[in-house]
Amino acid sequence: MKLAVVVLALLVGWSAVARADDPDPKRKIVVLEYRSGSSAVPKIADRIVAVLRARTSLKVIGPDQARVAYGDSVDQVMVKCAGDATCVAKIGDKVGASEVILVAISELGDVILTIQRIDVAFHTVSSRIAETLAAGAAPTDAQLEDFLGRMMPGGDFLRYGVIDIVANLGGAAVTISGEPRGTTPLEPLKLRAPATYNIRIEKTGYVPYTTKIELPPDGTIKVEATLSKRGAVSWYQHWYVLAAAGVLVAGAGGTAIYFATRPDGPGDGQVTVGGTIN
């Protein structure tokens, strides 16, 4: 019996470590704020929400959304919890979050900013940082990102998008920003985002296809590439199309010159015409 208890404890401990080391980068978290009689650094929780939404793929809800999901009494409950992890975790559970980011502000001469990650399932503090701020000072967004980066898994700050390349030919070599990615047909490629990528698709005997895309985080861009044979004459390159276009251009040019030199035009009969005639 004792052995079973020990094994169970080890499994639970291993599970907790696994959750901390490899959490879902798209998990739902709630950011809550607790103040110990301080009005310093106003809206700090909302600012942290904005940073997390901009820098991660996490599903983040802030204090206002928590009030909607939990009820207006959430603020009173937060006061009663006074930062206790078990109590705060129950709030996270009720709003459907797997993790709570608890932001606490207190003053002991200087302003103390404390941020904790609370695991909702285990009612434990996964990580914690405390920073001293000068009176009247507020951390920048870059500083907030640094604070969060020190206490949250690095994978949370890696965002990706998908490039789906479809070509009209098989066996065409695909290069993305100078890096070979294989030949068509290709499985959709998961790449860091946001980022700009130069795409080149080429095959011997065909004109290369090139394009540049802006890949958004958590988005998918489909690239449809059509490669044509070298030396092939496109419809707009046939002599009779060019001839017709030449007539139209010449006609347009002649019309412009005619109206520009008519003696019965407005004013003294002279009109200034901009442009170039080839």
GINOR-V163534 format. One record per backbone hydrogen bond with DSSP energy under -0.5 kcal/mol. NH is the residue of the N-H (numbers start at 1). CO is the residue of the C=O. E is the energy in kcal/mol with one decimal. If there is no record, write none. Layout:
nh->(NH;NH)
co->(CO;CO)
e->(E;E)
This chain:
nh->(5;6;7;8;9;10;11;12;13;14;15;16;17;18;19;20;21;22;27;29;30;31;32;32;34;36;37;44;47;48;49;50;51;52;53;54;55;56;57;59;60;61;66;67;68;69;70;71;71;74;75;77;78;79;80;81;82;83;84;88;89;90;91;91;92;93;94;95;96;97;98;99;100;101;102;102;103;103;104;104;105;106;107;108;110;111;112;113;113;114;114;115;116;117;118;118;119;119;120;120;121;123;124;126;126;127;129;131;133;137;144;145;146;147;148;149;150;151;151;152;156;157;158;159;161;162;163;164;164;165;166;166;168;171;172;173;174;175;176;177;177;179;180;181;182;184;186;189;191;191;193;194;195;197;199;199;200;201;202;206;207;209;211;213;215;215;216;218;219;221;223;223;224;225;225;227;230;232;234;237;238;241;242;243;244;245;246;247;248;249;250;251;252;253;254;255;256;257;258;259;260;261;261;262;265;269;271;273;278)
co->(1;2;3;4;5;6;7;8;9;10;11;12;13;14;15;16;17;18;24;59;99;61;30;101;103;105;35;41;43;44;45;46;47;48;49;50;51;52;156;27;58;29;62;63;64;65;66;66;67;71;72;73;74;75;76;77;78;78;81;84;85;86;87;88;88;89;90;91;93;92;28;28;118;30;100;116;32;101;102;114;34;112;36;110;108;133;106;111;131;104;112;129;102;127;100;116;117;124;98;118;98;119;119;117;124;117;115;113;111;134;140;141;142;143;144;145;146;147;148;148;153;154;155;157;191;219;189;162;221;163;164;223;225;184;169;202;182;200;179;175;198;176;178;174;174;172;165;163;161;189;159;215;215;213;197;211;175;209;173;203;228;201;199;197;195;213;214;160;216;162;164;221;222;166;223;225;205;229;232;234;235;238;238;239;240;241;242;243;244;245;246;247;248;249;250;251;252;253;254;255;256;257;258;258;262;266;260;271;276)
e->(-2.0;-2.3;-2.7;-2.7;-2.4;-2.4;-2.5;-2.5;-2.6;-2.9;-2.6;-2.2;-2.0;-2.6;-2.3;-1.9;-2.8;-2.4;-1.9;-2.7;-2.0;-2.5;-0.6;-2.3;-3.2;-2.7;-0.9;-1.0;-1.8;-2.1;-2.3;-2.0;-2.2;-2.6;-2.4;-1.8;-2.2;-1.7;-0.6;-2.1;-1.0;-2.1;-2.2;-1.9;-1.4;-2.4;-3.1;-0.6;-1.6;-1.9;-1.0;-2.4;-2.4;-1.7;-2.0;-2.5;-1.7;-0.5;-2.2;-2.6;-2.5;-1.2;-0.9;-0.5;-2.0;-2.4;-1.8;-1.7;-1.1;-2.7;-2.7;-0.9;-2.4;-2.8;-0.8;-2.5;-2.9;-0.6;-0.6;-3.2;-2.2;-1.8;-0.5;-2.5;-1.6;-2.2;-3.4;-0.6;-3.1;-2.6;-0.6;-2.3;-2.2;-2.5;-3.0;-0.6;-0.5;-3.0;-1.7;-0.6;-0.5;-1.5;-0.9;-3.0;-0.7;-0.9;-2.2;-3.0;-3.4;-2.4;-2.3;-2.4;-1.9;-2.7;-2.6;-2.4;-1.6;-0.8;-0.7;-1.8;-1.7;-1.6;-1.2;-0.6;-2.9;-2.8;-2.7;-0.6;-2.9;-0.7;-0.5;-3.3;-1.5;-3.7;-0.5;-2.6;-3.1;-2.8;-2.5;-0.6;-3.6;-1.7;-0.6;-3.2;-0.5;-2.2;-0.6;-2.9;-2.6;-0.6;-2.4;-0.7;-1.5;-2.4;-0.5;-3.4;-2.6;-2.9;-2.2;-2.3;-2.9;-3.1;-2.2;-2.5;-2.9;-0.7;-0.6;-4.0;-1.6;-2.8;-3.0;-0.5;-0.6;-2.8;-0.7;-0.5;-2.4;-1.5;-0.7;-2.2;-1.0;-0.6;-2.3;-2.6;-1.8;-2.5;-2.6;-2.2;-2.2;-2.7;-2.9;-2.9;-2.8;-2.8;-3.0;-2.5;-2.3;-2.4;-2.6;-2.5;-1.7;-1.3;-0.6;-0.6;-1.0;-1.4;-0.9;-0.5;-0.6)
